[in-house]
């Protein structure tokens, strides 16, 4: 009888150790995935910021160049602004297909790796 009780206690200890180890493993996996998503987000934001500055200065240059060609500086800025207004409307119409879904799929893929 004593041997049977000892083996049950031993089994209970193994189950307890297994559950603690499993919980710790899940915590570490969650931390790893969160860190991966956060680092990807941070690096993407840095690239987007630098690219935005580049595009901004190129557009100012194009607006000034167009303004000089048309002999009115503000015409160049109006043309560049109209281009971006049209682009914004097109992107707004396709925002779910072009922006929302790819970002959602990317985040889900990173978490399921």
N, CA, C and O atoms as CSV, one atom per row, in Angstrom:
chain,resi,resn,atom,element,x,y,z
A,1,UNK,N,N,0.823,-1.188,0.000
A,1,UNK,CA,C,0.000,0.000,0.000
A,1,UNK,C,C,0.863,1.246,0.000
A,1,UNK,O,O,0.567,2.241,-0.662
A,2,UNK,N,N,1.963,1.155,0.782
A,2,UNK,CA,C,2.865,2.298,0.880
A,2,UNK,C,C,3.508,2.583,-0.472
A,2,UNK,O,O,3.718,3.739,-0.840
A,3,UNK,N,N,3.818,1.516,-1.208
A,3,UNK,CA,C,4.434,1.665,-2.532
A,3,UNK,C,C,3.469,2.315,-3.511
A,3,UNK,O,O,3.888,3.117,-4.346
A,4,UNK,N,N,2.170,1.981,-3.424
A,4,UNK,CA,C,1.150,2.532,-4.302
A,4,UNK,C,C,0.967,4.026,-4.038
A,4,UNK,O,O,0.855,4.807,-4.983
A,5,UNK,N,N,0.937,4.424,-2.791
A,5,UNK,CA,C,0.799,5.832,-2.426
A,5,UNK,C,C,2.012,6.623,-2.881
A,5,UNK,O,O,1.885,7.769,-3.314
A,6,UNK,N,N,3.172,6.023,-2.785
A,6,UNK,CA,C,4.398,6.679,-3.211
A,6,UNK,C,C,4.397,6.921,-4.720
A,6,UNK,O,O,4.814,7.982,-5.184
A,7,UNK,N,N,3.932,5.945,-5.474
A,7,UNK,CA,C,3.901,6.112,-6.928
A,7,UNK,C,C,2.857,7.145,-7.343
A,7,UNK,O,O,3.069,7.868,-8.316
A,8,UNK,N,N,1.736,7.232,-6.630
A,8,UNK,CA,C,0.726,8.247,-6.931
A,8,UNK,C,C,1.275,9.637,-6.620
A,8,UNK,O,O,1.064,10.575,-7.390
A,9,UNK,N,N,1.972,9.772,-5.507
A,9,UNK,CA,C,2.588,11.058,-5.174
A,9,UNK,C,C,3.643,11.440,-6.217
A,9,UNK,O,O,3.750,12.599,-6.615
A,10,UNK,N,N,4.407,10.455,-6.643
A,10,UNK,CA,C,5.433,10.680,-7.663
A,10,UNK,C,C,4.784,11.136,-8.975
A,10,UNK,O,O,5.269,12.061,-9.626
A,11,UNK,N,N,3.689,10.480,-9.354
A,11,UNK,CA,C,2.956,10.856,-10.566
A,11,UNK,C,C,2.410,12.275,-10.449
A,11,UNK,O,O,2.484,13.055,-11.398
A,12,UNK,N,N,1.866,12.600,-9.292
A,12,UNK,CA,C,1.327,13.939,-9.051
A,12,UNK,C,C,2.431,14.994,-9.187
A,12,UNK,O,O,2.211,16.051,-9.778
A,13,UNK,N,N,3.600,14.712,-8.649
A,13,UNK,CA,C,4.731,15.647,-8.747
A,13,UNK,C,C,5.160,15.842,-10.196
A,13,UNK,O,O,5.475,16.960,-10.605
A,14,UNK,N,N,5.174,14.765,-10.972
A,14,UNK,CA,C,5.545,14.863,-12.382
A,14,UNK,C,C,4.513,15.678,-13.170
A,14,UNK,O,O,4.872,16.484,-14.028
A,15,UNK,N,N,3.248,15.462,-12.873
A,15,UNK,CA,C,2.181,16.220,-13.549
A,15,UNK,C,C,2.296,17.707,-13.205
A,15,UNK,O,O,2.150,18.567,-14.073
A,16,UNK,N,N,2.556,17.991,-11.950
A,16,UNK,CA,C,2.707,19.386,-11.524
A,16,UNK,C,C,3.914,20.037,-12.203
A,16,UNK,O,O,3.820,21.176,-12.661
A,17,UNK,N,N,5.017,19.350,-12.273
A,17,UNK,CA,C,6.220,19.883,-12.923
A,17,UNK,C,C,5.980,20.081,-14.414
A,17,UNK,O,O,6.413,21.077,-14.992
A,18,UNK,N,N,5.289,19.128,-15.033
A,18,UNK,CA,C,4.977,19.237,-16.463
A,18,UNK,C,C,4.094,20.444,-16.749
A,18,UNK,O,O,4.338,21.178,-17.707
A,19,UNK,N,N,3.072,20.655,-15.927
A,19,UNK,CA,C,2.161,21.782,-16.155
A,19,UNK,C,C,2.882,23.114,-15.951
A,19,UNK,O,O,2.637,24.063,-16.696
A,20,UNK,N,N,3.759,23.201,-14.962
A,20,UNK,CA,C,4.525,24.427,-14.743
A,20,UNK,C,C,5.469,24.693,-15.911
A,20,UNK,O,O,5.599,25.830,-16.366
A,21,UNK,N,N,6.119,23.652,-16.388
A,21,UNK,CA,C,7.039,23.796,-17.518
A,21,UNK,C,C,6.285,24.193,-18.781
A,21,UNK,O,O,6.756,25.035,-19.546
A,22,UNK,N,N,5.116,23.591,-19.004
A,22,UNK,CA,C,4.304,23.934,-20.179
A,22,UNK,C,C,3.853,25.384,-20.124
A,22,UNK,O,O,3.903,26.086,-21.134
A,23,UNK,N,N,3.416,25.838,-18.966
A,23,UNK,CA,C,2.981,27.223,-18.806
A,23,UNK,C,C,4.137,28.185,-19.077
A,23,UNK,O,O,3.964,29.202,-19.748
A,24,UNK,N,N,5.302,27.859,-18.555
A,24,UNK,CA,C,6.491,28.700,-18.770
A,24,UNK,C,C,6.856,28.740,-20.260
A,24,UNK,O,O,7.233,29.789,-20.781
A,25,UNK,N,N,6.742,27.607,-20.933
A,25,UNK,CA,C,7.035,27.549,-22.365
A,25,UNK,C,C,6.068,28.430,-23.150
A,25,UNK,O,O,6.494,29.155,-24.049
A,26,UNK,N,N,4.786,28.384,-22.832
A,26,UNK,CA,C,3.802,29.222,-23.518
A,26,UNK,C,C,4.079,30.707,-23.279
A,26,UNK,O,O,3.942,31.523,-24.190
A,27,UNK,N,N,4.465,31.050,-22.062
A,27,UNK,CA,C,4.806,32.444,-21.759
A,27,UNK,C,C,5.991,32.901,-22.602
A,27,UNK,O,O,5.969,33.989,-23.179
A,28,UNK,N,N,7.022,32.069,-22.670
A,28,UNK,CA,C,8.220,32.431,-23.432
A,28,UNK,C,C,7.925,32.535,-24.930
A,28,UNK,O,O,8.466,33.409,-25.608
A,29,UNK,N,N,7.080,31.657,-25.445
A,29,UNK,CA,C,6.694,31.739,-26.859
A,29,UNK,C,C,5.918,33.021,-27.136
A,29,UNK,O,O,6.134,33.664,-28.163
A,30,UNK,N,N,5.020,33.399,-26.234
A,30,UNK,CA,C,4.252,34.632,-26.404
A,30,UNK,C,C,5.163,35.852,-26.369
A,30,UNK,O,O,4.994,36.778,-27.163
A,31,UNK,N,N,6.122,35.857,-25.458
A,31,UNK,CA,C,7.074,36.967,-25.372
A,31,UNK,C,C,7.905,37.043,-26.647
A,31,UNK,O,O,8.145,38.136,-27.162
A,32,UNK,N,N,8.344,35.906,-27.160
A,32,UNK,CA,C,9.137,35.879,-28.391
A,32,UNK,C,C,8.352,36.442,-29.575
A,32,UNK,O,O,8.876,37.258,-30.333
A,33,UNK,N,N,7.120,36.018,-29.734
A,33,UNK,CA,C,6.302,36.499,-30.851
A,33,UNK,C,C,6.008,37.988,-30.714
A,33,UNK,O,O,6.041,38.720,-31.703
A,34,UNK,N,N,5.722,38.436,-29.505
A,34,UNK,CA,C,5.452,39.861,-29.289
A,34,UNK,C,C,6.683,40.694,-29.591
A,34,UNK,O,O,6.579,41.752,-30.211
A,35,UNK,N,N,7.835,40.234,-29.164
A,35,UNK,CA,C,9.076,40.963,-29.446
A,35,UNK,C,C,9.355,41.000,-30.947
A,35,UNK,O,O,9.812,42.018,-31.467
A,36,UNK,N,N,9.086,39.904,-31.641
A,36,UNK,CA,C,9.306,39.862,-33.086
A,36,UNK,C,C,8.386,40.836,-33.807
A,36,UNK,O,O,8.832,41.566,-34.693
A,37,UNK,N,N,7.114,40.856,-33.442
A,37,UNK,CA,C,6.165,41.779,-34.072
A,37,UNK,C,C,6.544,43.223,-33.764
A,37,UNK,O,O,6.497,44.074,-34.653
A,38,UNK,N,N,6.917,43.513,-32.526
A,38,UNK,CA,C,7.288,44.876,-32.138
A,38,UNK,C,C,8.548,45.336,-32.867
A,38,UNK,O,O,8.621,46.485,-33.300
A,39,UNK,N,N,9.532,44.465,-33.007
A,39,UNK,CA,C,10.757,44.867,-33.702
A,39,UNK,C,C,10.499,45.069,-35.186
A,39,UNK,O,O,11.059,45.984,-35.789
A,40,UNK,N,N,9.661,44.231,-35.784
A,40,UNK,CA,C,9.295,44.441,-37.187
A,40,UNK,C,C,8.540,45.745,-37.372
A,40,UNK,O,O,8.753,46.459,-38.352
A,41,UNK,N,N,7.662,46.055,-36.434
A,41,UNK,CA,C,6.909,47.305,-36.501
A,41,UNK,C,C,7.834,48.511,-36.367
A,41,UNK,O,O,7.698,49.483,-37.110
A,42,UNK,N,N,8.763,48.454,-35.433
A,42,UNK,CA,C,9.689,49.568,-35.223
A,42,UNK,C,C,10.570,49.789,-36.445
A,42,UNK,O,O,10.753,50.928,-36.874
A,43,UNK,N,N,11.116,48.720,-37.012
A,43,UNK,CA,C,11.970,48.886,-38.186
A,43,UNK,C,C,11.162,49.385,-39.382
A,43,UNK,O,O,11.662,50.183,-40.174
A,44,UNK,N,N,9.930,48.928,-39.519
A,44,UNK,CA,C,9.074,49.414,-40.604
A,44,UNK,C,C,8.763,50.891,-40.436
A,44,UNK,O,O,8.750,51.635,-41.417
A,45,UNK,N,N,8.512,51.325,-39.208
A,45,UNK,CA,C,8.223,52.738,-38.976
A,45,UNK,C,C,9.428,53.619,-39.298
A,45,UNK,O,O,9.263,54.722,-39.818
A,46,UNK,N,N,10.618,53.152,-38.999
A,46,UNK,CA,C,11.822,53.923,-39.321
A,46,UNK,C,C,11.970,54.053,-40.834
A,46,UNK,O,O,12.242,55.142,-41.340
A,47,UNK,N,N,11.794,52.955,-41.553
A,47,UNK,CA,C,11.906,52.997,-43.017
A,47,UNK,C,C,10.823,53.892,-43.609
A,47,UNK,O,O,11.096,54.659,-44.531
A,48,UNK,N,N,9.612,53.807,-43.099
A,48,UNK,CA,C,8.514,54.638,-43.597
A,48,UNK,C,C,8.798,56.110,-43.341
A,48,UNK,O,O,8.527,56.945,-44.204
A,49,UNK,N,N,9.335,56.442,-42.180
A,49,UNK,CA,C,9.652,57.840,-41.863
A,49,UNK,C,C,10.705,58.397,-42.807
A,49,UNK,O,O,10.543,59.500,-43.330
A,50,UNK,N,N,11.779,57.654,-43.033
A,50,UNK,CA,C,12.842,58.124,-43.925
A,50,UNK,C,C,12.316,58.245,-45.352
A,50,UNK,O,O,12.619,59.218,-46.042
A,51,UNK,N,N,11.532,57.268,-45.799
A,51,UNK,CA,C,10.953,57.319,-47.140
A,51,UNK,C,C,9.998,58.498,-47.279
A,51,UNK,O,O,9.946,59.137,-48.330
A,52,UNK,N,N,9.243,58.789,-46.223
A,52,UNK,CA,C,8.319,59.924,-46.264
A,52,UNK,C,C,9.060,61.243,-46.432
A,52,UNK,O,O,8.625,62.105,-47.195
A,53,UNK,N,N,10.170,61.408,-45.730
A,53,UNK,CA,C,10.961,62.622,-45.897
A,53,UNK,C,C,11.507,62.730,-47.322
A,53,UNK,O,O,11.500,63.811,-47.910
A,54,UNK,N,N,11.973,61.623,-47.869
A,54,UNK,CA,C,12.472,61.619,-49.237
A,54,UNK,C,C,11.378,62.044,-50.210
A,54,UNK,O,O,11.593,62.904,-51.063
A,55,UNK,N,N,10.205,61.435,-50.073
A,55,UNK,CA,C,9.088,61.754,-50.962
A,55,UNK,C,C,8.663,63.210,-50.791
A,55,UNK,O,O,8.348,63.879,-51.775
A,56,UNK,N,N,8.651,63.704,-49.568
A,56,UNK,CA,C,8.286,65.097,-49.311
A,56,UNK,C,C,9.203,66.059,-50.066
A,56,UNK,O,O,8.731,66.967,-50.750
A,57,UNK,N,N,10.511,65.855,-49.936
A,57,UNK,CA,C,11.451,66.769,-50.581
A,57,UNK,C,C,11.438,66.631,-52.100
A,57,UNK,O,O,11.612,67.622,-52.809
A,58,UNK,N,N,11.238,65.431,-52.603
A,58,UNK,CA,C,11.115,65.257,-54.057
A,58,UNK,C,C,9.879,65.981,-54.565
A,58,UNK,O,O,9.919,66.608,-55.624
A,59,UNK,N,N,8.789,65.901,-53.825
A,59,UNK,CA,C,7.557,66.566,-54.252
A,59,UNK,C,C,7.673,68.081,-54.194
A,59,UNK,O,O,7.132,68.777,-55.054
A,60,UNK,N,N,8.363,68.593,-53.205
A,60,UNK,CA,C,8.601,70.046,-53.161
A,60,UNK,C,C,9.424,70.459,-54.377
A,60,UNK,O,O,9.141,71.483,-55.000
A,61,UNK,N,N,10.438,69.672,-54.716
A,61,UNK,CA,C,11.246,69.965,-55.900
A,61,UNK,C,C,10.422,69.917,-57.171
A,61,UNK,O,O,10.554,70.792,-58.026
A,62,UNK,N,N,9.572,68.910,-57.310
A,62,UNK,CA,C,8.715,68.809,-58.496
A,62,UNK,C,C,7.760,69.993,-58.564
A,62,UNK,O,O,7.547,70.555,-59.638
A,63,UNK,N,N,7.185,70.375,-57.435
A,63,UNK,CA,C,6.254,71.512,-57.414
A,63,UNK,C,C,6.965,72.801,-57.820
A,63,UNK,O,O,6.416,73.594,-58.584
A,64,UNK,N,N,8.159,73.013,-57.326
A,64,UNK,CA,C,8.914,74.220,-57.698
A,64,UNK,C,C,9.268,74.175,-59.184
A,64,UNK,O,O,9.150,75.183,-59.881
A,65,UNK,N,N,9.698,73.022,-59.666
A,65,UNK,CA,C,10.051,72.876,-61.077
A,65,UNK,C,C,8.844,73.140,-61.981
A,65,UNK,O,O,8.946,73.868,-62.968
A,66,UNK,N,N,7.693,72.536,-61.630
A,66,UNK,CA,C,6.476,72.788,-62.417
A,66,UNK,C,C,6.071,74.256,-62.350
A,66,UNK,O,O,5.631,74.827,-63.348
A,67,UNK,N,N,6.219,74.865,-61.179
A,67,UNK,CA,C,5.892,76.281,-61.030
A,67,UNK,C,C,6.756,77.161,-61.917
A,67,UNK,O,O,6.269,78.133,-62.494
A,68,UNK,N,N,8.040,76.826,-62.028
A,68,UNK,CA,C,8.925,77.595,-62.912
A,68,UNK,C,C,8.552,77.387,-64.368
A,68,UNK,O,O,8.615,78.331,-65.155
A,69,UNK,N,N,8.161,76.167,-64.751
A,69,UNK,CA,C,7.741,75.916,-66.130
A,69,UNK,C,C,6.472,76.680,-66.489
A,69,UNK,O,O,6.313,77.130,-67.624
A,70,UNK,N,N,5.572,76.827,-65.524
A,70,UNK,CA,C,4.295,77.498,-65.763
A,70,UNK,C,C,4.327,78.980,-65.409
A,70,UNK,O,O,3.310,79.663,-65.525
A,71,UNK,N,N,5.469,79.479,-64.985
A,71,UNK,CA,C,5.687,80.888,-64.630
A,71,UNK,C,C,4.875,81.349,-63.426
A,71,UNK,O,O,4.815,82.550,-63.163
A,72,UNK,N,N,4.274,80.476,-62.718
A,72,UNK,CA,C,3.572,80.777,-61.462
A,72,UNK,C,C,3.905,79.668,-60.479
A,72,UNK,O,O,3.513,78.518,-60.674
A,73,UNK,N,N,4.621,80.012,-59.437
A,73,UNK,CA,C,5.096,78.994,-58.495
A,73,UNK,C,C,3.938,78.206,-57.885
A,73,UNK,O,O,4.045,76.993,-57.706
A,74,UNK,N,N,2.852,78.869,-57.570
A,74,UNK,CA,C,1.755,78.176,-56.892
A,74,UNK,C,C,1.051,77.179,-57.809
A,74,UNK,O,O,0.405,76.257,-57.310
A,75,UNK,N,N,1.152,77.329,-59.142
A,75,UNK,CA,C,0.566,76.344,-60.051
A,75,UNK,C,C,1.214,74.962,-59.844
A,75,UNK,O,O,0.531,73.939,-59.856
A,76,UNK,N,N,2.497,74.953,-59.660
A,76,UNK,CA,C,3.202,73.693,-59.434
A,76,UNK,C,C,2.725,73.001,-58.169
A,76,UNK,O,O,2.541,71.784,-58.152
A,77,UNK,N,N,2.523,73.781,-57.104
A,77,UNK,CA,C,2.037,73.191,-55.852
A,77,UNK,C,C,0.593,72.711,-55.982
A,77,UNK,O,O,0.222,71.689,-55.404
A,78,UNK,N,N,-0.229,73.455,-56.750
A,78,UNK,CA,C,-1.608,73.010,-56.983
A,78,UNK,C,C,-1.645,71.697,-57.766
A,78,UNK,O,O,-2.459,70.822,-57.471
A,79,UNK,N,N,-0.778,71.559,-58.750
A,79,UNK,CA,C,-0.749,70.332,-59.555
A,79,UNK,C,C,-0.316,69.140,-58.698
A,79,UNK,O,O,-0.928,68.074,-58.760
A,80,UNK,N,N,0.724,69.319,-57.912
A,80,UNK,CA,C,1.181,68.232,-57.036
A,80,UNK,C,C,0.099,67.899,-56.003
A,80,UNK,O,O,-0.124,66.727,-55.702
A,81,UNK,N,N,-0.565,68.907,-55.465
A,81,UNK,CA,C,-1.650,68.668,-54.496
A,81,UNK,C,C,-2.804,67.914,-55.141
A,81,UNK,O,O,-3.370,67.010,-54.528
A,82,UNK,N,N,-3.157,68.272,-56.363
A,82,UNK,CA,C,-4.239,67.578,-57.067
A,82,UNK,C,C,-3.872,66.117,-57.304
A,82,UNK,O,O,-4.720,65.234,-57.173
A,83,UNK,N,N,-2.612,65.860,-57.654
A,83,UNK,CA,C,-2.156,64.479,-57.840
A,83,UNK,C,C,-2.364,63.675,-56.556
A,83,UNK,O,O,-2.855,62.547,-56.598
A,84,UNK,N,N,-1.992,64.257,-55.423
A,84,UNK,CA,C,-2.140,63.529,-54.158
A,84,UNK,C,C,-3.595,63.396,-53.740
A,84,UNK,O,O,-3.955,62.414,-53.092
A,85,UNK,N,N,-4.433,64.348,-54.089
A,85,UNK,CA,C,-5.861,64.224,-53.786
A,85,UNK,C,C,-6.465,63.060,-54.573
A,85,UNK,O,O,-7.251,62.284,-54.030
A,86,UNK,N,N,-6.100,62.939,-55.837
A,86,UNK,CA,C,-6.598,61.826,-56.661
A,86,UNK,C,C,-6.048,60.498,-56.132
A,86,UNK,O,O,-6.782,59.516,-56.027
A,87,UNK,N,N,-4.753,60.475,-55.800
A,87,UNK,CA,C,-4.151,59.250,-55.258
A,87,UNK,C,C,-4.824,58.850,-53.944
A,87,UNK,O,O,-5.057,57.666,-53.703
A,88,UNK,N,N,-5.135,59.828,-53.099
A,88,UNK,CA,C,-5.797,59.536,-51.817
A,88,UNK,C,C,-7.179,58.933,-52.038
A,88,UNK,O,O,-7.566,58.002,-51.331
A,89,UNK,N,N,-7.921,59.448,-53.001
A,89,UNK,CA,C,-9.247,58.894,-53.292
A,89,UNK,C,C,-9.149,57.454,-53.797
A,89,UNK,O,O,-9.946,56.599,-53.410
A,90,UNK,N,N,-8.173,57.193,-54.657
A,90,UNK,CA,C,-7.993,55.829,-55.178
A,90,UNK,C,C,-7.599,54.880,-54.046
A,90,UNK,O,O,-8.140,53.779,-53.948
A,91,UNK,N,N,-6.679,55.291,-53.208
A,91,UNK,CA,C,-6.242,54.446,-52.091
A,91,UNK,C,C,-7.376,54.246,-51.089
A,91,UNK,O,O,-7.523,53.159,-50.532
A,92,UNK,N,N,-8.181,55.288,-50.856
A,92,UNK,CA,C,-9.311,55.161,-49.937
A,92,UNK,C,C,-10.292,54.091,-50.436
A,92,UNK,O,O,-10.836,53.324,-49.642
A,93,UNK,N,N,-10.508,54.048,-51.735
A,93,UNK,CA,C,-11.438,53.064,-52.294
A,93,UNK,C,C,-10.908,51.634,-52.133
A,93,UNK,O,O,-11.696,50.709,-51.935
A,94,UNK,N,N,-9.598,51.442,-52.215
A,94,UNK,CA,C,-9.038,50.101,-52.123
A,94,UNK,C,C,-8.308,49.814,-50.825
A,94,UNK,O,O,-7.487,48.898,-50.763
A,95,UNK,N,N,-8.599,50.594,-49.777
A,95,UNK,CA,C,-7.836,50.483,-48.521
A,95,UNK,C,C,-7.937,49.113,-47.880
A,95,UNK,O,O,-6.954,48.640,-47.309
A,96,UNK,N,N,-9.083,48.461,-47.950
A,96,UNK,CA,C,-9.205,47.136,-47.317
A,96,UNK,C,C,-8.362,46.103,-48.045
A,96,UNK,O,O,-7.692,45.288,-47.411
A,97,UNK,N,N,-8.391,46.132,-49.371
A,97,UNK,CA,C,-7.671,45.131,-50.156
A,97,UNK,C,C,-6.168,45.399,-50.179
A,97,UNK,O,O,-5.380,44.454,-50.147
A,98,UNK,N,N,-5.755,46.657,-50.232
A,98,UNK,CA,C,-4.343,46.997,-50.408
A,98,UNK,C,C,-3.596,47.248,-49.102
A,98,UNK,O,O,-2.377,47.085,-49.049
A,99,UNK,N,N,-4.311,47.643,-48.043
A,99,UNK,CA,C,-3.627,48.010,-46.807
A,99,UNK,C,C,-4.042,47.100,-45.646
A,99,UNK,O,O,-3.198,46.452,-45.027
A,100,UNK,N,N,-5.338,47.056,-45.358
A,100,UNK,CA,C,-5.817,46.350,-44.172
A,100,UNK,C,C,-5.532,44.850,-44.226
A,100,UNK,O,O,-4.976,44.300,-43.275
A,101,UNK,N,N,-5.893,44.193,-45.297
A,101,UNK,CA,C,-5.716,42.746,-45.388
A,101,UNK,C,C,-4.240,42.324,-45.392
A,101,UNK,O,O,-3.886,41.392,-44.669
A,102,UNK,N,N,-3.365,42.970,-46.174
A,102,UNK,CA,C,-1.954,42.548,-46.120
A,102,UNK,C,C,-1.316,42.730,-44.737
A,102,UNK,O,O,-0.525,41.890,-44.306
A,103,UNK,N,N,-1.653,43.815,-44.045
A,103,UNK,CA,C,-1.098,44.036,-42.709
A,103,UNK,C,C,-1.638,42.992,-41.737
A,103,UNK,O,O,-0.881,42.435,-40.942
A,104,UNK,N,N,-2.927,42.727,-41.793
A,104,UNK,CA,C,-3.523,41.701,-40.927
A,104,UNK,C,C,-2.902,40.332,-41.195
A,104,UNK,O,O,-2.567,39.601,-40.262
A,105,UNK,N,N,-2.750,39.993,-42.466
A,105,UNK,CA,C,-2.158,38.703,-42.815
A,105,UNK,C,C,-0.707,38.616,-42.357
A,105,UNK,O,O,-0.256,37.560,-41.914
A,106,UNK,N,N,0.014,39.709,-42.459
A,106,UNK,CA,C,1.416,39.726,-42.029
A,106,UNK,C,C,1.532,39.495,-40.518
A,106,UNK,O,O,2.377,38.719,-40.070
A,107,UNK,N,N,0.699,40.155,-39.751
A,107,UNK,CA,C,0.732,39.992,-38.287
A,107,UNK,C,C,0.339,38.569,-37.902
A,107,UNK,O,O,0.975,37.962,-37.040
A,108,UNK,N,N,-0.701,38.035,-38.535
A,108,UNK,CA,C,-1.130,36.674,-38.233
A,108,UNK,C,C,-0.044,35.675,-38.592
A,108,UNK,O,O,0.221,34.738,-37.839
A,109,UNK,N,N,0.590,35.878,-39.753
A,109,UNK,CA,C,1.671,34.982,-40.172
A,109,UNK,C,C,2.832,35.009,-39.189
A,109,UNK,O,O,3.404,33.965,-38.878
A,110,UNK,N,N,3.184,36.189,-38.700
A,110,UNK,CA,C,4.276,36.295,-37.736
A,110,UNK,C,C,3.926,35.583,-36.437
A,110,UNK,O,O,4.788,34.939,-35.839
A,111,UNK,N,N,2.697,35.686,-35.999
A,111,UNK,CA,C,2.318,35.027,-34.750
A,111,UNK,C,C,2.230,33.504,-34.900
A,111,UNK,O,O,2.450,32.771,-33.936
A,112,UNK,N,N,1.913,33.037,-36.093
A,112,UNK,CA,C,1.754,31.595,-36.279
A,112,UNK,C,C,3.037,30.884,-36.694
A,112,UNK,O,O,3.038,29.666,-36.873
A,113,UNK,N,N,4.128,31.630,-36.850
A,113,UNK,CA,C,5.410,30.992,-37.230
A,113,UNK,C,C,5.841,30.002,-36.173
A,113,UNK,O,O,6.887,29.368,-36.311
